[in-house]
Amino acid sequence: MSVSQQVRKLCPVCGMAMKVVPDRTGRGGDRYVCPACDDDPLHDPAARKWVDSPLHPPAK
């Protein structure tokens, strides 16, 4: 592998190559985001807990 070739992390959810973006949380540095999963709200752990909860709309 040449030095100019970058190693890309793969998304643990979908397996696509992730991209590096600046971290906006104030900690500095960079973070990896998946272009396919980042816009999907169901990949948020808090949203998954809500979706998988026992609460459901009433059955008709």
CHARMM internal coordinates of N, CA and C (Angstrom, degrees):
IC EDIT
DIST 1 N 1 CA 1.4461
DIST 1 CA 1 C 1.5186
ANGL 1 N 1 CA 1 C 107.68
DIST 1 C 2 N 1.3072
ANGL 1 CA 1 C 2 N 116.47
DIHE 1 N 1 CA 1 C 2 N 133.21
DIST 2 N 2 CA 1.4543
ANGL 1 C 2 N 2 CA 120.10
DIHE 1 CA 1 C 2 N 2 CA -179.84
DIST 2 CA 2 C 1.5213
ANGL 2 N 2 CA 2 C 110.39
DIHE 1 C 2 N 2 CA 2 C -81.92
DIST 2 C 3 N 1.3151
ANGL 2 CA 2 C 3 N 115.54
DIHE 2 N 2 CA 2 C 3 N 161.64
DIST 3 N 3 CA 1.4580
ANGL 2 C 3 N 3 CA 121.04
DIHE 2 CA 2 C 3 N 3 CA -178.63
DIST 3 CA 3 C 1.5198
ANGL 3 N 3 CA 3 C 110.64
DIHE 2 C 3 N 3 CA 3 C -67.27
DIST 3 C 4 N 1.3223
ANGL 3 CA 3 C 4 N 118.23
DIHE 3 N 3 CA 3 C 4 N -32.11
DIST 4 N 4 CA 1.4608
ANGL 3 C 4 N 4 CA 121.00
DIHE 3 CA 3 C 4 N 4 CA -177.14
DIST 4 CA 4 C 1.5272
ANGL 4 N 4 CA 4 C 112.94
DIHE 3 C 4 N 4 CA 4 C -75.32
DIST 4 C 5 N 1.3174
ANGL 4 CA 4 C 5 N 117.46
DIHE 4 N 4 CA 4 C 5 N -15.20
DIST 5 N 5 CA 1.4591
ANGL 4 C 5 N 5 CA 120.68
DIHE 4 CA 4 C 5 N 5 CA 179.82
DIST 5 CA 5 C 1.5269
ANGL 5 N 5 CA 5 C 109.16
DIHE 4 C 5 N 5 CA 5 C -83.54
DIST 5 C 6 N 1.3423
ANGL 5 CA 5 C 6 N 116.81
DIHE 5 N 5 CA 5 C 6 N 125.09
DIST 6 N 6 CA 1.4497
ANGL 5 C 6 N 6 CA 121.03
DIHE 5 CA 5 C 6 N 6 CA -178.09
DIST 6 CA 6 C 1.5240
ANGL 6 N 6 CA 6 C 110.59
DIHE 5 C 6 N 6 CA 6 C -87.02
DIST 6 C 7 N 1.3106
ANGL 6 CA 6 C 7 N 115.62
DIHE 6 N 6 CA 6 C 7 N 145.95
DIST 7 N 7 CA 1.4533
ANGL 6 C 7 N 7 CA 121.64
DIHE 6 CA 6 C 7 N 7 CA 174.82
DIST 7 CA 7 C 1.5201
ANGL 7 N 7 CA 7 C 106.70
DIHE 6 C 7 N 7 CA 7 C -89.96
DIST 7 C 8 N 1.3279
ANGL 7 CA 7 C 8 N 116.91
DIHE 7 N 7 CA 7 C 8 N 127.20
DIST 8 N 8 CA 1.4589
ANGL 7 C 8 N 8 CA 121.15
DIHE 7 CA 7 C 8 N 8 CA -177.10
DIST 8 CA 8 C 1.5157
ANGL 8 N 8 CA 8 C 109.26
DIHE 7 C 8 N 8 CA 8 C -109.69
DIST 8 C 9 N 1.3208
ANGL 8 CA 8 C 9 N 115.21
DIHE 8 N 8 CA 8 C 9 N 133.00
DIST 9 N 9 CA 1.4587
ANGL 8 C 9 N 9 CA 120.09
DIHE 8 CA 8 C 9 N 9 CA 175.80
DIST 9 CA 9 C 1.5151
ANGL 9 N 9 CA 9 C 108.92
DIHE 8 C 9 N 9 CA 9 C -75.95
DIST 9 C 10 N 1.3283
ANGL 9 CA 9 C 10 N 116.04
DIHE 9 N 9 CA 9 C 10 N 149.12
DIST 10 N 10 CA 1.4523
ANGL 9 C 10 N 10 CA 121.43
DIHE 9 CA 9 C 10 N 10 CA 176.38
DIST 10 CA 10 C 1.5194
ANGL 10 N 10 CA 10 C 109.18
DIHE 9 C 10 N 10 CA 10 C -101.79
DIST 10 C 11 N 1.3230
ANGL 10 CA 10 C 11 N 116.21
DIHE 10 N 10 CA 10 C 11 N 144.45
DIST 11 N 11 CA 1.4551
ANGL 10 C 11 N 11 CA 122.33
DIHE 10 CA 10 C 11 N 11 CA 178.82
DIST 11 CA 11 C 1.5264
ANGL 11 N 11 CA 11 C 108.57
DIHE 10 C 11 N 11 CA 11 C -65.99
DIST 11 C 12 N 1.3398
ANGL 11 CA 11 C 12 N 118.15
DIHE 11 N 11 CA 11 C 12 N 130.71
DIST 12 N 12 CA 1.4644
ANGL 11 C 12 N 12 CA 119.40
DIHE 11 CA 11 C 12 N 12 CA 179.37
DIST 12 CA 12 C 1.5228
ANGL 12 N 12 CA 12 C 113.11
DIHE 11 C 12 N 12 CA 12 C -70.94
DIST 12 C 13 N 1.3406
ANGL 12 CA 12 C 13 N 117.89
DIHE 12 N 12 CA 12 C 13 N -15.83
DIST 13 N 13 CA 1.4654
ANGL 12 C 13 N 13 CA 121.21
DIHE 12 CA 12 C 13 N 13 CA -178.52
DIST 13 CA 13 C 1.5218
ANGL 13 N 13 CA 13 C 111.46
DIHE 12 C 13 N 13 CA 13 C -89.38
DIST 13 C 14 N 1.3598
ANGL 13 CA 13 C 14 N 116.31
DIHE 13 N 13 CA 13 C 14 N -53.40
DIST 14 N 14 CA 1.4698
ANGL 13 C 14 N 14 CA 119.15
DIHE 13 CA 13 C 14 N 14 CA -173.55
DIST 14 CA 14 C 1.5289
ANGL 14 N 14 CA 14 C 113.79
DIHE 13 C 14 N 14 CA 14 C -111.03
DIST 14 C 15 N 1.3405
ANGL 14 CA 14 C 15 N 118.67
DIHE 14 N 14 CA 14 C 15 N -14.66
DIST 15 N 15 CA 1.4558
ANGL 14 C 15 N 15 CA 121.21
DIHE 14 CA 14 C 15 N 15 CA 177.64
DIST 15 CA 15 C 1.5177
ANGL 15 N 15 CA 15 C 115.33
DIHE 14 C 15 N 15 CA 15 C 87.07
DIST 15 C 16 N 1.3368
ANGL 15 CA 15 C 16 N 118.21
DIHE 15 N 15 CA 15 C 16 N 1.12
DIST 16 N 16 CA 1.4666
ANGL 15 C 16 N 16 CA 120.78
DIHE 15 CA 15 C 16 N 16 CA 178.18
DIST 16 CA 16 C 1.5264
ANGL 16 N 16 CA 16 C 109.93
DIHE 15 C 16 N 16 CA 16 C -76.84
DIST 16 C 17 N 1.3434
ANGL 16 CA 16 C 17 N 116.04
DIHE 16 N 16 CA 16 C 17 N 158.09
DIST 17 N 17 CA 1.4571
ANGL 16 C 17 N 17 CA 120.74
DIHE 16 CA 16 C 17 N 17 CA 177.25
DIST 17 CA 17 C 1.5231
ANGL 17 N 17 CA 17 C 109.37
DIHE 16 C 17 N 17 CA 17 C -68.75
DIST 17 C 18 N 1.3360
ANGL 17 CA 17 C 18 N 115.73
DIHE 17 N 17 CA 17 C 18 N 133.75
DIST 18 N 18 CA 1.4578
ANGL 17 C 18 N 18 CA 120.75
DIHE 17 CA 17 C 18 N 18 CA -179.33
DIST 18 CA 18 C 1.5182
ANGL 18 N 18 CA 18 C 109.40
DIHE 17 C 18 N 18 CA 18 C -91.31
DIST 18 C 19 N 1.3495
ANGL 18 CA 18 C 19 N 116.67
DIHE 18 N 18 CA 18 C 19 N 159.23
DIST 19 N 19 CA 1.4557
ANGL 18 C 19 N 19 CA 120.18
DIHE 18 CA 18 C 19 N 19 CA 178.14
DIST 19 CA 19 C 1.5197
ANGL 19 N 19 CA 19 C 109.55
DIHE 18 C 19 N 19 CA 19 C -115.68
DIST 19 C 20 N 1.3278
ANGL 19 CA 19 C 20 N 116.00
DIHE 19 N 19 CA 19 C 20 N 154.40
DIST 20 N 20 CA 1.4557
ANGL 19 C 20 N 20 CA 122.44
DIHE 19 CA 19 C 20 N 20 CA -178.84
DIST 20 CA 20 C 1.5233
ANGL 20 N 20 CA 20 C 108.55
DIHE 19 C 20 N 20 CA 20 C -92.06
DIST 20 C 21 N 1.3405
ANGL 20 CA 20 C 21 N 116.28
DIHE 20 N 20 CA 20 C 21 N 129.73
DIST 21 N 21 CA 1.4650
ANGL 20 C 21 N 21 CA 122.10
DIHE 20 CA 20 C 21 N 21 CA 176.88
DIST 21 CA 21 C 1.5236
ANGL 21 N 21 CA 21 C 107.91
DIHE 20 C 21 N 21 CA 21 C -130.67
DIST 21 C 22 N 1.3321
ANGL 21 CA 21 C 22 N 117.71
DIHE 21 N 21 CA 21 C 22 N 156.12
DIST 22 N 22 CA 1.4650
ANGL 21 C 22 N 22 CA 119.53
DIHE 21 CA 21 C 22 N 22 CA 177.11
DIST 22 CA 22 C 1.5285
ANGL 22 N 22 CA 22 C 110.73
DIHE 21 C 22 N 22 CA 22 C -65.73
DIST 22 C 23 N 1.3216
ANGL 22 CA 22 C 23 N 115.87
DIHE 22 N 22 CA 22 C 23 N 142.72
DIST 23 N 23 CA 1.4624
ANGL 22 C 23 N 23 CA 121.29
DIHE 22 CA 22 C 23 N 23 CA 179.13
DIST 23 CA 23 C 1.5227
ANGL 23 N 23 CA 23 C 108.74
DIHE 22 C 23 N 23 CA 23 C -81.32
DIST 23 C 24 N 1.3391
ANGL 23 CA 23 C 24 N 116.74
DIHE 23 N 23 CA 23 C 24 N 120.23
DIST 24 N 24 CA 1.4662
ANGL 23 C 24 N 24 CA 121.35
DIHE 23 CA 23 C 24 N 24 CA -176.62
DIST 24 CA 24 C 1.5240
ANGL 24 N 24 CA 24 C 112.89
DIHE 23 C 24 N 24 CA 24 C -95.07
DIST 24 C 25 N 1.3144
ANGL 24 CA 24 C 25 N 118.40
DIHE 24 N 24 CA 24 C 25 N 8.82
DIST 25 N 25 CA 1.4519
ANGL 24 C 25 N 25 CA 120.90
DIHE 24 CA 24 C 25 N 25 CA -177.60
DIST 25 CA 25 C 1.5195
ANGL 25 N 25 CA 25 C 112.60
DIHE 24 C 25 N 25 CA 25 C -83.78
DIST 25 C 26 N 1.3077
ANGL 25 CA 25 C 26 N 118.12
DIHE 25 N 25 CA 25 C 26 N -2.64
DIST 26 N 26 CA 1.4503
ANGL 25 C 26 N 26 CA 121.63
DIHE 25 CA 25 C 26 N 26 CA 179.10
DIST 26 CA 26 C 1.5133
ANGL 26 N 26 CA 26 C 113.97
DIHE 25 C 26 N 26 CA 26 C 93.35
DIST 26 C 27 N 1.3085
ANGL 26 CA 26 C 27 N 117.88
DIHE 26 N 26 CA 26 C 27 N -3.25
DIST 27 N 27 CA 1.4601
ANGL 26 C 27 N 27 CA 120.78
DIHE 26 CA 26 C 27 N 27 CA 178.70
DIST 27 CA 27 C 1.5202
ANGL 27 N 27 CA 27 C 111.72
DIHE 26 C 27 N 27 CA 27 C -81.82
DIST 27 C 28 N 1.3269
ANGL 27 CA 27 C 28 N 116.49
DIHE 27 N 27 CA 27 C 28 N -14.82
DIST 28 N 28 CA 1.4598
ANGL 27 C 28 N 28 CA 120.06
DIHE 27 CA 27 C 28 N 28 CA -177.59
DIST 28 CA 28 C 1.5107
ANGL 28 N 28 CA 28 C 111.30
DIHE 27 C 28 N 28 CA 28 C 80.87
DIST 28 C 29 N 1.3001
ANGL 28 CA 28 C 29 N 115.96
DIHE 28 N 28 CA 28 C 29 N 173.50
DIST 29 N 29 CA 1.4496
ANGL 28 C 29 N 29 CA 120.33
DIHE 28 CA 28 C 29 N 29 CA 179.36
DIST 29 CA 29 C 1.5186
ANGL 29 N 29 CA 29 C 112.24
DIHE 28 C 29 N 29 CA 29 C 82.64
DIST 29 C 30 N 1.3111
ANGL 29 CA 29 C 30 N 115.08
DIHE 29 N 29 CA 29 C 30 N -165.46
DIST 30 N 30 CA 1.4549
ANGL 29 C 30 N 30 CA 121.75
DIHE 29 CA 29 C 30 N 30 CA -178.05
DIST 30 CA 30 C 1.5208
ANGL 30 N 30 CA 30 C 109.46
DIHE 29 C 30 N 30 CA 30 C -122.34
DIST 30 C 31 N 1.3291
ANGL 30 CA 30 C 31 N 115.11
DIHE 30 N 30 CA 30 C 31 N 163.70
DIST 31 N 31 CA 1.4592
ANGL 30 C 31 N 31 CA 120.88
DIHE 30 CA 30 C 31 N 31 CA 174.80
DIST 31 CA 31 C 1.5142
ANGL 31 N 31 CA 31 C 108.18
DIHE 30 C 31 N 31 CA 31 C -140.03
DIST 31 C 32 N 1.3189
ANGL 31 CA 31 C 32 N 116.06
DIHE 31 N 31 CA 31 C 32 N 159.31
DIST 32 N 32 CA 1.4571
ANGL 31 C 32 N 32 CA 122.15
DIHE 31 CA 31 C 32 N 32 CA 178.82
DIST 32 CA 32 C 1.5252
ANGL 32 N 32 CA 32 C 109.53
DIHE 31 C 32 N 32 CA 32 C -97.08
DIST 32 C 33 N 1.3310
ANGL 32 CA 32 C 33 N 116.08
DIHE 32 N 32 CA 32 C 33 N 136.52
DIST 33 N 33 CA 1.4587
ANGL 32 C 33 N 33 CA 121.35
DIHE 32 CA 32 C 33 N 33 CA 174.27
DIST 33 CA 33 C 1.5218
ANGL 33 N 33 CA 33 C 108.73
DIHE 32 C 33 N 33 CA 33 C -131.63
DIST 33 C 34 N 1.3079
ANGL 33 CA 33 C 34 N 115.61
DIHE 33 N 33 CA 33 C 34 N 150.29
DIST 34 N 34 CA 1.4600
ANGL 33 C 34 N 34 CA 121.19
DIHE 33 CA 33 C 34 N 34 CA 177.90
DIST 34 CA 34 C 1.5215
ANGL 34 N 34 CA 34 C 108.21
DIHE 33 C 34 N 34 CA 34 C -95.65
DIST 34 C 35 N 1.3276
ANGL 34 CA 34 C 35 N 119.07
DIHE 34 N 34 CA 34 C 35 N 125.01
DIST 35 N 35 CA 1.4603
ANGL 34 C 35 N 35 CA 120.26
DIHE 34 CA 34 C 35 N 35 CA 179.43
DIST 35 CA 35 C 1.5241
ANGL 35 N 35 CA 35 C 112.83
DIHE 34 C 35 N 35 CA 35 C -65.49
DIST 35 C 36 N 1.3200
ANGL 35 CA 35 C 36 N 118.66
DIHE 35 N 35 CA 35 C 36 N -23.57
DIST 36 N 36 CA 1.4636
ANGL 35 C 36 N 36 CA 120.90
DIHE 35 CA 35 C 36 N 36 CA -179.22
DIST 36 CA 36 C 1.5251
ANGL 36 N 36 CA 36 C 111.72
DIHE 35 C 36 N 36 CA 36 C -86.35
DIST 36 C 37 N 1.3183
ANGL 36 CA 36 C 37 N 117.71
DIHE 36 N 36 CA 36 C 37 N -38.87
DIST 37 N 37 CA 1.4676
ANGL 36 C 37 N 37 CA 121.43
DIHE 36 CA 36 C 37 N 37 CA -174.17
DIST 37 CA 37 C 1.5191
ANGL 37 N 37 CA 37 C 113.64
DIHE 36 C 37 N 37 CA 37 C -94.75
DIST 37 C 38 N 1.3229
ANGL 37 CA 37 C 38 N 118.40
DIHE 37 N 37 CA 37 C 38 N -21.56
DIST 38 N 38 CA 1.4628
ANGL 37 C 38 N 38 CA 120.95
DIHE 37 CA 37 C 38 N 38 CA -172.81
DIST 38 CA 38 C 1.5214
ANGL 38 N 38 CA 38 C 111.94
DIHE 37 C 38 N 38 CA 38 C -63.03
DIST 38 C 39 N 1.3119
ANGL 38 CA 38 C 39 N 119.03
DIHE 38 N 38 CA 38 C 39 N -33.29
DIST 39 N 39 CA 1.4585
ANGL 38 C 39 N 39 CA 121.46
DIHE 38 CA 38 C 39 N 39 CA -179.19
DIST 39 CA 39 C 1.5209
ANGL 39 N 39 CA 39 C 113.15
DIHE 38 C 39 N 39 CA 39 C -88.67
DIST 39 C 40 N 1.3131
ANGL 39 CA 39 C 40 N 117.99
DIHE 39 N 39 CA 39 C 40 N -3.79
DIST 40 N 40 CA 1.4621
ANGL 39 C 40 N 40 CA 121.76
DIHE 39 CA 39 C 40 N 40 CA -178.89
DIST 40 CA 40 C 1.5241
ANGL 40 N 40 CA 40 C 109.60
DIHE 39 C 40 N 40 CA 40 C -90.99
DIST 40 C 41 N 1.3343
ANGL 40 CA 40 C 41 N 118.98
DIHE 40 N 40 CA 40 C 41 N 111.49
DIST 41 N 41 CA 1.4652
ANGL 40 C 41 N 41 CA 120.13
DIHE 40 CA 40 C 41 N 41 CA -177.18
DIST 41 CA 41 C 1.5221
ANGL 41 N 41 CA 41 C 113.73
DIHE 40 C 41 N 41 CA 41 C -65.85
DIST 41 C 42 N 1.3223
ANGL 41 CA 41 C 42 N 118.85
DIHE 41 N 41 CA 41 C 42 N -19.03
DIST 42 N 42 CA 1.4607
ANGL 41 C 42 N 42 CA 120.16
DIHE 41 CA 41 C 42 N 42 CA -179.14
DIST 42 CA 42 C 1.5261
ANGL 42 N 42 CA 42 C 112.56
DIHE 41 C 42 N 42 CA 42 C -76.03
DIST 42 C 43 N 1.3346
ANGL 42 CA 42 C 43 N 118.32
DIHE 42 N 42 CA 42 C 43 N -8.15
DIST 43 N 43 CA 1.4563
ANGL 42 C 43 N 43 CA 120.40
DIHE 42 CA 42 C 43 N 43 CA 175.65
DIST 43 CA 43 C 1.5258
ANGL 43 N 43 CA 43 C 111.35
DIHE 42 C 43 N 43 CA 43 C -87.20
DIST 43 C 44 N 1.3321
ANGL 43 CA 43 C 44 N 117.44
DIHE 43 N 43 CA 43 C 44 N -4.56
DIST 44 N 44 CA 1.4569
ANGL 43 C 44 N 44 CA 121.72
DIHE 43 CA 43 C 44 N 44 CA 175.49
DIST 44 CA 44 C 1.5305
ANGL 44 N 44 CA 44 C 107.82
DIHE 43 C 44 N 44 CA 44 C -75.70
DIST 44 C 45 N 1.3350
ANGL 44 CA 44 C 45 N 118.75
DIHE 44 N 44 CA 44 C 45 N 129.61
DIST 45 N 45 CA 1.4684
ANGL 44 C 45 N 45 CA 119.85
DIHE 44 CA 44 C 45 N 45 CA -178.13
DIST 45 CA 45 C 1.5356
ANGL 45 N 45 CA 45 C 113.32
DIHE 44 C 45 N 45 CA 45 C -58.42
DIST 45 C 46 N 1.3161
ANGL 45 CA 45 C 46 N 117.70
DIHE 45 N 45 CA 45 C 46 N -36.05
DIST 46 N 46 CA 1.4632
ANGL 45 C 46 N 46 CA 120.11
DIHE 45 CA 45 C 46 N 46 CA 178.82
DIST 46 CA 46 C 1.5305
ANGL 46 N 46 CA 46 C 110.86
DIHE 45 C 46 N 46 CA 46 C -65.81
DIST 46 C 47 N 1.3131
ANGL 46 CA 46 C 47 N 116.81
DIHE 46 N 46 CA 46 C 47 N -39.42
DIST 47 N 47 CA 1.4643
ANGL 46 C 47 N 47 CA 120.48
DIHE 46 CA 46 C 47 N 47 CA 178.51
DIST 47 CA 47 C 1.5262
ANGL 47 N 47 CA 47 C 110.38
DIHE 46 C 47 N 47 CA 47 C -68.56
DIST 47 C 48 N 1.3213
ANGL 47 CA 47 C 48 N 118.07
DIHE 47 N 47 CA 47 C 48 N -37.16
DIST 48 N 48 CA 1.4681
ANGL 47 C 48 N 48 CA 120.69
DIHE 47 CA 47 C 48 N 48 CA 179.08
DIST 48 CA 48 C 1.5233
ANGL 48 N 48 CA 48 C 110.69
DIHE 47 C 48 N 48 CA 48 C -63.62
DIST 48 C 49 N 1.3468
ANGL 48 CA 48 C 49 N 117.25
DIHE 48 N 48 CA 48 C 49 N -38.71
DIST 49 N 49 CA 1.4649
ANGL 48 C 49 N 49 CA 119.79
DIHE 48 CA 48 C 49 N 49 CA 177.90
DIST 49 CA 49 C 1.5242
ANGL 49 N 49 CA 49 C 110.24
DIHE 48 C 49 N 49 CA 49 C -62.58
DIST 49 C 50 N 1.3136
ANGL 49 CA 49 C 50 N 116.88
DIHE 49 N 49 CA 49 C 50 N -40.18
DIST 50 N 50 CA 1.4558
ANGL 49 C 50 N 50 CA 120.83
DIHE 49 CA 49 C 50 N 50 CA -179.46
DIST 50 CA 50 C 1.5292
ANGL 50 N 50 CA 50 C 110.80
DIHE 49 C 50 N 50 CA 50 C -67.81
DIST 50 C 51 N 1.3177
ANGL 50 CA 50 C 51 N 116.98
DIHE 50 N 50 CA 50 C 51 N -43.54
DIST 51 N 51 CA 1.4629
ANGL 50 C 51 N 51 CA 121.15
DIHE 50 CA 50 C 51 N 51 CA -178.98
DIST 51 CA 51 C 1.5297
ANGL 51 N 51 CA 51 C 110.94
DIHE 50 C 51 N 51 CA 51 C -66.51
DIST 51 C 52 N 1.3151
ANGL 51 CA 51 C 52 N 116.91
DIHE 51 N 51 CA 51 C 52 N -38.09
DIST 52 N 52 CA 1.4738
ANGL 51 C 52 N 52 CA 121.15
DIHE 51 CA 51 C 52 N 52 CA -177.79
DIST 52 CA 52 C 1.5217
ANGL 52 N 52 CA 52 C 113.29
DIHE 51 C 52 N 52 CA 52 C -86.12
DIST 52 C 53 N 1.3249
ANGL 52 CA 52 C 53 N 117.73
DIHE 52 N 52 CA 52 C 53 N 2.83
DIST 53 N 53 CA 1.4691
ANGL 52 C 53 N 53 CA 120.47
DIHE 52 CA 52 C 53 N 53 CA -177.64
DIST 53 CA 53 C 1.5374
ANGL 53 N 53 CA 53 C 110.28
DIHE 52 C 53 N 53 CA 53 C -71.26
DIST 53 C 54 N 1.3284
ANGL 53 CA 53 C 54 N 117.40
DIHE 53 N 53 CA 53 C 54 N 162.99
DIST 54 N 54 CA 1.4656
ANGL 53 C 54 N 54 CA 119.77
DIHE 53 CA 53 C 54 N 54 CA 179.69
DIST 54 CA 54 C 1.5232
ANGL 54 N 54 CA 54 C 113.96
DIHE 53 C 54 N 54 CA 54 C -75.26
DIST 54 C 55 N 1.3205
ANGL 54 CA 54 C 55 N 118.03
DIHE 54 N 54 CA 54 C 55 N -6.20
DIST 55 N 55 CA 1.4564
ANGL 54 C 55 N 55 CA 120.10
DIHE 54 CA 54 C 55 N 55 CA 179.63
DIST 55 CA 55 C 1.5262
ANGL 55 N 55 CA 55 C 110.60
DIHE 54 C 55 N 55 CA 55 C -78.61
DIST 55 C 56 N 1.3041
ANGL 55 CA 55 C 56 N 116.52
DIHE 55 N 55 CA 55 C 56 N 126.89
DIST 56 N 56 CA 1.4627
ANGL 55 C 56 N 56 CA 122.49
DIHE 55 CA 55 C 56 N 56 CA -179.96
DIST 56 CA 56 C 1.5270
ANGL 56 N 56 CA 56 C 108.36
DIHE 55 C 56 N 56 CA 56 C -139.68
DIST 56 C 57 N 1.3127
ANGL 56 CA 56 C 57 N 118.90
DIHE 56 N 56 CA 56 C 57 N 159.63
DIST 57 N 57 CA 1.4588
ANGL 56 C 57 N 57 CA 119.99
DIHE 56 CA 56 C 57 N 57 CA 176.12
DIST 57 CA 57 C 1.5258
ANGL 57 N 57 CA 57 C 110.39
DIHE 56 C 57 N 57 CA 57 C -63.69
DIST 57 C 58 N 1.3326
ANGL 57 CA 57 C 58 N 117.75
DIHE 57 N 57 CA 57 C 58 N 153.14
DIST 58 N 58 CA 1.4663
ANGL 57 C 58 N 58 CA 119.66
DIHE 57 CA 57 C 58 N 58 CA 180.00
DIST 58 CA 58 C 1.5311
ANGL 58 N 58 CA 58 C 111.75
DIHE 57 C 58 N 58 CA 58 C -63.30
DIST 58 C 59 N 1.3135
ANGL 58 CA 58 C 59 N 115.20
DIHE 58 N 58 CA 58 C 59 N 141.76
DIST 59 N 59 CA 1.4678
ANGL 58 C 59 N 59 CA 120.05
DIHE 58 CA 58 C 59 N 59 CA 177.54
DIST 59 CA 59 C 1.5174
ANGL 59 N 59 CA 59 C 109.16
DIHE 58 C 59 N 59 CA 59 C -79.74
DIST 59 C 60 N 1.2949
ANGL 59 CA 59 C 60 N 116.67
DIHE 59 N 59 CA 59 C 60 N 143.12
DIST 60 N 60 CA 1.4837
ANGL 59 C 60 N 60 CA 121.13
DIHE 59 CA 59 C 60 N 60 CA -179.57
DIST 60 CA 60 C 1.4965
ANGL 60 N 60 CA 60 C 111.37
DIHE 59 C 60 N 60 CA 60 C -84.62
END
COOR INIT
IC SEED 1 N 1 CA 1 C
IC BUILD
